[in-house]
């Protein structure tokens, strides 16, 4: 992905930025010269005071919040740590999930799968991890490869949490090159996971902000 691609700016003010990250772009630089192009580096060329607050996986698209300056970075980081930031994702997963009005919860502790790093795994000795989910739509009954469009709200912020939690209940995210089988990977050109909503109180203005970004995928496009 060329680093000349324009940044998809959702919101900016003197204190913070909200950007829409494309799938396949790192949030921060990785190891090696080939991994220096990333969202934070692109943002800093346009806003030299831009600092990362949270991250999305490289394969995940969607809304990313960045601070302008160290004081705002601390304030926003505290909001994330204290679970004061509303985060919602959308994904398309393998299989038919029940369509209900109420939210369900996946409560499964996670830890690093050390022999297979950077993969994570469900383990009773891991850190407490909670994800709310609700199915929006499922593919019509009788289709050979069923799939479901789900809303996801991570109540904790563990690495790869949504991907591992959905895998743990038998519904891996389509296109997942880390956790999906060859068949799961082949059913989508990318990981079908998108950060679609962010909501929080602006630390400087005390205004409640909420941003939305629809995913570029849907069941009808599979």
C-alpha positions as CSV (number, residue, x, y, z in Angstrom):
1,X,0.0,0.0,0.0
2,X,1.7,3.2,-1.1
3,X,2.3,5.8,1.7
4,X,1.1,8.5,-0.7
5,X,-2.5,7.4,-0.1
6,X,-4.6,10.2,1.4
7,X,-5.6,9.9,5.1
8,X,-9.3,9.3,5.6
9,X,-10.0,12.1,8.2
10,X,-13.3,11.7,10.1
11,X,-12.7,14.5,12.6
12,X,-10.1,16.9,13.8
13,X,-9.7,19.7,16.4
14,X,-6.8,21.3,18.3
15,X,-6.8,18.3,20.7
16,X,-7.5,15.1,18.8
17,X,-8.0,13.3,15.5
18,X,-10.3,10.5,14.4
19,X,-9.1,8.6,11.4
20,X,-10.5,5.8,9.3
21,X,-7.7,3.2,8.9
22,X,-7.8,0.9,5.8
23,X,-7.3,-2.8,6.2
24,X,-3.7,-3.8,5.6
25,X,-2.1,-0.7,7.2
26,X,-0.2,-0.9,10.5
27,X,-1.2,1.5,13.2
28,X,2.4,2.0,14.4
29,X,5.8,1.1,12.8
30,X,6.8,-2.5,12.9
31,X,10.3,-4.1,12.8
32,X,12.2,-3.7,9.5
33,X,12.3,-1.1,6.8
34,X,9.3,-2.6,5.0
35,X,7.1,-2.0,8.1
36,X,7.7,1.7,8.6
37,X,4.7,2.9,6.7
38,X,1.8,3.1,9.1
39,X,-1.1,5.2,10.1
40,X,0.8,7.1,12.9
41,X,3.6,8.0,10.5
42,X,1.3,9.2,7.9
43,X,-0.7,11.3,10.5
44,X,2.5,12.8,11.9
45,X,3.5,14.1,8.5
46,X,0.3,16.1,8.4
47,X,-0.1,16.8,12.2
48,X,3.4,16.7,13.8
49,X,1.9,16.5,17.3
50,X,-0.2,13.4,16.6
51,X,0.3,10.6,19.0
52,X,-1.2,7.1,19.1
53,X,-3.8,6.3,21.8
54,X,-5.0,2.8,20.9
55,X,-4.4,0.4,18.0
56,X,-6.2,-1.8,15.6
57,X,-4.7,-5.0,14.1
58,X,-3.1,-4.4,10.7
59,X,-5.8,-6.6,9.1
60,X,-8.7,-4.6,10.8
61,X,-10.1,-1.5,9.3
62,X,-12.0,1.4,10.9
63,X,-11.9,4.2,13.4
64,X,-8.7,5.1,15.2
65,X,-8.5,7.9,17.8
66,X,-5.2,9.9,18.0
67,X,-4.2,12.6,20.5
68,X,-2.5,15.9,19.7
69,X,0.1,16.3,22.3
70,X,1.3,14.2,25.3
71,X,-1.3,15.7,27.8
72,X,-4.2,14.7,25.6
73,X,-2.6,11.3,25.0
74,X,-2.6,10.7,28.7
75,X,-6.2,11.8,29.1
76,X,-7.5,9.7,26.3
77,X,-5.4,6.7,27.4
78,X,-6.9,7.0,30.9
79,X,-10.4,7.0,29.3
80,X,-9.6,3.8,27.5
81,X,-8.1,2.2,30.6
82,X,-11.1,3.1,32.6
83,X,-13.5,1.7,30.0
84,X,-15.0,5.1,29.3
85,X,-14.7,4.8,25.5
86,X,-17.6,3.2,23.6
87,X,-16.2,0.8,20.9
88,X,-18.2,-1.2,18.4
89,X,-17.1,-3.4,15.6
90,X,-18.8,-5.3,12.8
91,X,-17.7,-8.6,11.4
92,X,-18.8,-11.4,9.1
93,X,-18.3,-14.8,10.6
94,X,-18.6,-18.4,9.5
95,X,-21.8,-20.2,10.3
96,X,-25.3,-19.1,11.3
97,X,-25.6,-17.4,14.7
98,X,-28.9,-16.9,16.5
99,X,-30.7,-13.6,15.7
100,X,-31.8,-12.1,19.0
101,X,-32.6,-8.6,20.1
102,X,-30.6,-8.9,23.3
103,X,-26.8,-9.0,23.5
104,X,-24.9,-12.1,24.4
105,X,-21.5,-12.2,26.2
106,X,-18.4,-14.2,25.6
107,X,-16.5,-14.5,28.9
108,X,-13.2,-16.3,28.1
109,X,-9.8,-15.4,29.6
110,X,-7.0,-14.9,27.1
111,X,-3.2,-15.2,27.1
112,X,-0.4,-15.4,24.7
113,X,0.1,-18.7,22.8
114,X,3.9,-18.5,23.4
115,X,5.0,-21.3,20.9
116,X,2.9,-19.6,18.2
117,X,3.4,-15.9,19.0
118,X,1.8,-13.4,18.2
119,X,-1.2,-15.7,18.4
120,X,-3.4,-15.6,21.5
121,X,-5.5,-18.4,23.1
122,X,-8.3,-19.0,25.6
123,X,-6.8,-20.2,28.8
124,X,-8.1,-20.3,32.4
125,X,-4.8,-18.8,33.5
126,X,-5.2,-15.8,31.2
127,X,-6.4,-12.3,31.7
128,X,-10.2,-11.7,32.1
129,X,-11.7,-10.9,28.7
130,X,-15.3,-10.0,27.8
131,X,-17.0,-9.4,24.5
132,X,-20.6,-8.5,23.8
133,X,-22.1,-9.7,20.5
134,X,-25.4,-9.5,18.6
135,X,-26.1,-11.0,15.3
136,X,-27.6,-8.6,12.7
137,X,-28.2,-10.8,9.6
138,X,-27.5,-14.4,8.6
139,X,-27.3,-15.8,5.1
140,X,-30.4,-17.6,3.9
141,X,-30.9,-21.1,5.3
142,X,-29.7,-23.9,3.0
143,X,-26.7,-22.0,1.6
144,X,-23.7,-24.3,1.6
145,X,-21.4,-21.7,3.3
146,X,-23.5,-20.0,6.0
147,X,-22.3,-16.6,7.4
148,X,-23.5,-14.0,9.9
149,X,-23.0,-10.3,10.1
150,X,-22.4,-9.5,13.8
151,X,-22.0,-6.4,16.0
152,X,-19.2,-6.7,18.6
153,X,-18.4,-4.6,21.7
154,X,-15.2,-5.5,23.5
155,X,-15.5,-4.8,27.2
156,X,-11.8,-5.5,27.7
157,X,-9.0,-4.7,25.3
158,X,-6.9,-7.8,24.9
159,X,-4.8,-8.5,21.8
160,X,-6.8,-10.2,19.1
161,X,-9.7,-10.5,21.5
162,X,-12.5,-10.4,19.0
163,X,-10.9,-12.8,16.7
164,X,-10.1,-15.4,19.4
165,X,-13.4,-15.0,21.2
166,X,-15.4,-15.7,18.0
167,X,-13.2,-18.6,17.1
168,X,-13.7,-20.0,20.6
169,X,-17.5,-20.2,20.1
170,X,-17.1,-21.8,16.6
171,X,-17.6,-18.8,14.4
172,X,-14.2,-17.6,13.1
173,X,-14.1,-14.3,11.2
174,X,-14.0,-14.7,7.5
175,X,-10.7,-13.9,5.9
176,X,-8.7,-14.4,9.1
177,X,-5.2,-15.3,8.0
178,X,-4.0,-15.9,11.6
179,X,-6.8,-17.9,13.2
180,X,-8.9,-19.2,10.2
181,X,-8.5,-22.4,8.3
182,X,-7.6,-22.3,4.6
183,X,-11.3,-22.4,3.8
184,X,-12.1,-19.5,6.1
185,X,-9.3,-17.5,4.6
186,X,-10.4,-18.2,1.1
187,X,-13.9,-17.0,1.7
188,X,-12.9,-13.3,1.9
189,X,-10.1,-11.2,0.4
190,X,-9.3,-9.6,3.8
191,X,-10.3,-10.0,7.5
192,X,-13.9,-9.0,7.6
193,X,-13.6,-7.0,10.9
194,X,-14.2,-3.2,11.0
195,X,-14.2,-0.7,13.9
196,X,-17.5,1.1,13.1
197,X,-18.2,3.2,16.2
198,X,-16.3,5.3,18.7
199,X,-17.8,7.4,21.5
200,X,-16.2,9.3,24.4
201,X,-16.3,12.5,26.3
202,X,-13.8,15.1,24.9
203,X,-11.3,15.6,27.7
204,X,-10.8,19.3,26.9
205,X,-14.3,20.4,26.0
206,X,-16.3,17.8,28.0
207,X,-18.5,17.4,24.9
208,X,-19.8,13.9,24.2
209,X,-18.5,12.8,20.8
210,X,-19.7,9.8,18.7
211,X,-18.4,8.7,15.3
212,X,-19.5,6.1,12.9
213,X,-17.9,4.4,9.9
214,X,-19.8,1.8,8.0
215,X,-17.8,-1.3,6.8
216,X,-17.0,-1.8,3.1
217,X,-18.2,-5.4,3.4
218,X,-21.6,-7.1,3.7
219,X,-23.2,-10.5,3.4
220,X,-24.6,-9.6,0.0
221,X,-21.1,-9.1,-1.4
222,X,-19.7,-12.4,-0.4
